[in-house]
Amino acid sequence: MHVLDLCCGVGRHSLELVRRGFHVTGVDRTRAYLEQASKQAKTEGLSVEFVQDDMRNFCRLGAFEAVINLFTSFGYFEDSQDDRKVVTNVYQSLKAGGVFLIDMMGKEVLARVFRERDWHEENGSLILEERKLGKCWDWLETRWVLFRENERVEHRLSLHLYSAVELSSLLTGCGFAQVDIYGDFAGNPYDHTAKRLVAVARKRRMTLPNKRLVCPESHRLLAGASPVGVTARRASSGHPVHSDDWMGQLYHFPTWYPARWL
């Protein structure tokens, strides 16, 4: 199975998928992340294709059985048409019967847990967090400041917020035949106890008169991690994760970003 890790970052999910026997292409626009991912892939002798590109531009017609976009790596653009362009690219890049998995902090979940300011200690560092909502709950601006010994690091992130209905509408509007919504990677309902907004969108399988062409792996979903561009070759014995447990194995938090707010 060929998997696209869209916004792969430093390679957590891409590398783990390769370790499990998947063929993976990771795409990110930040070269420093890709270089770090490439270095780790070389260290482990893993074969991964990493591509530096903007998610609004990357498209390979019918190249992938599955696309993953994890840890709120969607909605960065102020113009909603850019988000639509990304989803359209994903749809066109999937083979018939392919699956698009997208994970984010849903608008409903954020409304339940939102705090304007917060701080916590982690691995000897002090992390301050500040959040600001805008555009009638359509936009979130987040600022993190990390203090470690004599070091101060600041990171800002702004993104478009989606409810489950809004995300489902976007996916179906771009052609996906079926969208299932979950509240976490264990497949629990998206209700008042949801921790994440996890959408699994399926592209319609090709049909011929009186026949269906079924991708043999389309009923299986993935397992996870994310890194740039090495092509060595190593086929580790893979074990695709079945539909009853694949989501629980996908999620890996980044080093210090407060995951509960992303």
TIMARPA-978560 format. One record per residue (C-alpha): residue in one letter; x, y, z. Coordinates in pm, 1 decimal. Each point is the difference from the previous one (the first is absolute). Example, Ala and Ser with C-alpha at 12.3 -4.5 7.8 and 13.67 -1.06 7.14 Angstrom:
# residues 2
- aa  X  Y  Z
- a  1230.0  -450.0  780.0
- s  137.0  344.0  -66.0
***
This chain:
# residues 262
- aa  X  Y  Z
- m  0.0  0.0  0.0
- h  129.3  344.8  -96.1
- v  -76.4  264.4  264.4
- l  34.2  377.2  -26.8
- d  87.8  173.6  327.9
- l  -109.4  356.1  -73.4
- c  175.5  254.6  222.0
- c  233.7  -271.8  122.7
- g  217.3  229.9  213.2
- v  304.3  -174.7  146.7
- g  -116.2  -346.1  -95.6
- r  -170.7  -155.6  299.2
- h  -284.2  -159.3  -191.3
- s  178.1  -53.6  -330.6
- l  282.4  -195.8  159.4
- e  -225.9  -213.8  215.1
- l  -209.4  -92.6  -302.0
- v  312.0  -105.0  -188.6
- r  109.8  -209.7  297.1
- r  -335.7  -177.2  -30.2
- g  50.8  -78.4  -365.9
- f  -182.9  283.3  -175.1
- h  135.9  191.3  -298.7
- v  -3.6  365.1  109.6
- t  33.1  342.7  -159.0
- g  29.2  287.0  247.5
- v  -70.7  358.3  -105.7
- d  79.1  315.3  194.3
- r  100.8  351.1  -96.1
- t  253.1  48.9  283.1
- r  343.8  -114.1  -112.5
- a  144.8  -15.8  352.0
- y  -265.3  -256.1  99.1
- l  65.7  -205.2  -309.4
- e  374.9  2.1  57.0
- q  -50.7  -128.3  353.9
- a  -233.1  -269.3  -128.7
- s  241.6  -98.0  -273.1
- k  282.6  -34.4  249.2
- q  -205.5  -232.2  220.5
- a  -106.9  -208.2  -299.0
- k  364.1  -44.0  -104.0
- t  97.9  -94.6  354.4
- e  -261.2  -276.9  2.2
- g  58.6  -106.1  -359.4
- l  -358.3  76.1  -95.1
- s  -121.9  77.6  -349.7
- v  -228.3  303.9  -1.7
- e  -70.0  258.7  -267.1
- f  -14.2  350.9  143.3
- v  -111.5  294.2  -209.1
- q  24.9  368.9  80.8
- d  -319.1  159.1  -127.0
- d  -302.9  205.7  100.4
- m  -307.8  -210.2  77.4
- r  -199.9  230.5  -226.8
- n  216.1  -105.8  -294.0
- f  91.9  -363.8  56.9
- c  -207.3  -242.0  -205.0
- r  77.3  -339.5  -159.6
- l  -295.6  -136.4  -187.9
- g  -113.9  -338.5  132.0
- a  330.5  -73.9  172.3
- f  -104.2  -91.6  356.6
- e  -225.7  -246.8  177.1
- a  -9.2  220.9  309.5
- v  80.9  356.8  106.1
- i  50.7  107.9  361.5
- n  1.4  352.4  141.7
- l  58.4  -8.5  375.4
- f  33.7  223.8  302.8
- t  -199.5  298.1  -129.3
- s  206.2  45.3  -314.2
- f  -297.2  141.1  -190.1
- g  -165.4  341.7  -9.2
- y  307.7  224.5  -2.4
- f  -128.7  225.8  -277.4
- e  -224.1  302.3  50.5
- d  -168.1  -55.0  -335.1
- s  -233.6  -299.9  35.2
- q  44.2  -70.3  -370.7
- d  357.6  -104.8  78.1
- d  -133.1  -270.0  233.6
- r  -232.2  -114.6  -277.2
- k  294.6  -11.5  -238.7
- v  190.6  -224.3  243.5
- v  -291.7  -242.6  33.3
- t  -46.5  -7.1  -377.5
- n  368.8  -82.8  -44.7
- v  -34.6  -282.6  251.4
- y  -308.8  -134.4  -173.9
- q  172.0  1.3  -338.6
- s  315.0  -160.0  144.8
- l  -193.7  -295.7  139.9
- k  -72.4  -313.9  -194.2
- a  -360.6  -111.7  -28.5
- g  -110.2  -137.0  336.3
- g  277.6  190.9  177.6
- v  -26.2  149.3  349.5
- f  79.9  346.5  135.6
- l  56.9  20.3  376.4
- i  3.3  347.2  153.4
- d  44.4  80.1  370.0
- m  -50.5  336.5  166.6
- m  -134.6  178.3  305.7
- g  -367.3  40.9  -85.1
- k  -189.0  318.5  70.3
- e  -238.2  -182.1  234.6
- v  285.2  -150.8  203.2
- l  180.9  332.3  24.5
- a  -314.8  174.0  121.4
- r  -18.7  -246.1  289.4
- v  362.7  30.3  114.1
- f  98.5  351.6  -109.6
- r  214.1  213.1  230.3
- e  143.7  331.6  -106.9
- r  329.2  -49.3  184.5
- d  180.7  -293.8  151.3
- w  342.4  -120.5  105.3
- h  164.6  -326.8  94.7
- e  341.6  -155.4  58.0
- e  133.8  -272.5  -224.0
- n  343.1  -168.0  0.5
- g  154.7  283.1  201.1
- s  -151.8  270.6  -221.4
- l  -269.4  256.2  75.0
- i  -257.9  39.4  -276.0
- l  -234.4  297.2  -11.8
- e  -303.0  -12.0  -229.0
- e  -228.3  275.8  -123.8
- r  -302.4  -44.6  -227.0
- k  -230.8  242.2  -174.8
- l  -318.8  -78.0  -190.4
- g  -111.7  207.4  -296.9
- k  -245.8  22.1  -287.8
- c  -294.6  -134.4  200.7
- w  171.5  -323.8  105.0
- d  141.4  -52.1  -349.4
- w  364.8  81.6  77.5
- l  245.6  -79.2  280.8
- e  328.1  176.2  71.1
- t  237.3  -180.0  235.4
- r  327.3  117.0  152.7
- w  240.9  -225.3  190.0
- v  306.5  119.1  189.5
- l  249.0  -263.1  116.4
- f  255.9  79.3  273.3
- r  285.7  -244.6  49.6
- e  301.6  111.1  206.5
- n  119.8  313.6  -183.5
- e  -195.6  -77.1  -315.4
- r  -327.4  161.4  -107.0
- v  -188.6  -132.0  -301.6
- e  -324.7  146.3  -132.3
- h  -233.3  -168.8  -245.1
- r  -320.1  135.1  -153.8
- l  -267.1  -184.8  -189.9
- s  -323.3  119.9  -155.7
- l  -257.3  -228.0  -152.6
- h  -354.1  -40.8  -122.7
- l  -227.8  -188.0  239.8
- y  -236.1  -269.0  -127.7
- s  -301.2  -164.7  154.8
- a  -80.7  -359.3  -90.1
- v  -279.9  113.4  -232.0
- e  220.0  259.0  -169.4
- l  283.7  -245.0  -57.5
- s  -234.7  -268.6  -129.3
- s  -160.6  249.1  -236.8
- l  340.3  104.9  -134.1
- l  105.2  -360.1  -62.0
- t  -320.6  -106.9  -171.3
- g  -5.4  323.4  -197.8
- c  337.5  -93.6  -146.1
- g  -125.6  -339.4  -113.5
- f  40.6  -245.8  286.8
- a  -279.5  -254.8  0.0
- q  -4.5  -76.3  373.1
- v  127.4  183.1  307.5
- d  7.4  -160.0  346.3
- i  67.0  219.5  303.2
- y  157.0  -121.1  326.2
- g  88.5  158.9  332.3
- d  342.1  -162.2  31.0
- f  226.8  -258.9  -163.3
- a  -175.4  -279.7  187.6
- g  -306.7  58.3  -217.3
- n  -222.6  138.1  274.3
- p  -294.1  224.1  -96.9
- y  44.3  370.3  -59.9
- d  -211.8  115.5  289.7
- h  36.1  205.3  319.7
- t  289.1  -224.6  112.2
- a  200.7  27.9  -324.1
- k  370.8  75.2  31.1
- r  72.1  62.1  -369.4
- l  -181.6  46.2  -327.4
- v  106.5  -295.9  -215.1
- a  -149.0  -30.6  -349.4
- v  36.5  -303.5  -225.9
- a  -103.9  88.2  -355.7
- r  -28.1  -263.5  -271.0
- k  26.2  49.2  -372.4
- r  -253.3  -193.4  -202.2
- r  124.7  -327.2  -143.0
- m  11.8  -32.2  -377.0
- t  -286.5  -194.1  -149.8
- l  -39.7  -193.0  -322.4
- p  -324.2  -152.7  -130.4
- n  -109.9  -257.1  260.5
- k  342.1  11.7  169.0
- r  179.3  192.2  268.5
- l  371.0  55.0  -1.4
- v  89.4  -24.5  367.0
- c  337.1  106.7  130.6
- p  100.8  -302.3  213.7
- e  144.6  222.5  270.8
- s  -265.9  270.8  -1.5
- h  -173.3  -147.0  305.5
- r  322.5  28.0  196.3
- l  123.7  321.7  143.5
- l  328.0  101.4  136.3
- a  235.6  37.7  289.3
- g  222.2  295.0  57.9
- a  311.1  242.9  8.4
- s  164.1  316.0  -228.8
- p  389.6  139.4  -182.1
- v  249.6  141.4  -442.8
- g  126.7  -180.8  -289.4
- v  193.4  -317.8  3.1
- t  -35.5  -282.6  -242.0
- a  177.8  -303.7  136.6
- r  -192.2  -329.6  -3.5
- r  -115.0  -196.5  290.7
- a  -313.0  -208.1  13.8
- s  -65.2  -80.4  361.1
- s  -268.4  -258.9  54.2
- g  -317.3  199.5  24.4
- h  -316.3  -47.5  195.2
- p  -280.9  231.6  -110.6
- v  -232.3  85.9  283.5
- h  -357.7  -117.4  -31.0
- s  -298.1  229.6  29.5
- d  -66.4  -85.5  363.5
- d  333.5  127.5  132.4
- w  177.7  214.4  -259.7
- m  -94.6  339.2  143.5
- g  133.3  -68.8  345.9
- q  349.7  -59.9  -137.4
- l  30.7  312.9  -212.8
- y  47.8  283.2  240.3
- h  343.3  124.6  108.4
- f  25.2  342.4  161.9
- p  279.0  241.9  -93.1
- t  280.3  83.8  238.9
- w  -151.9  286.3  194.7
- y  -300.0  153.1  -170.9
- p  -301.3  -30.7  232.9
- a  -196.6  -260.2  -193.2
- r  -324.3  53.8  185.4
- w  -41.8  334.2  -178.3
- l  83.4  -110.9  -355.0
***
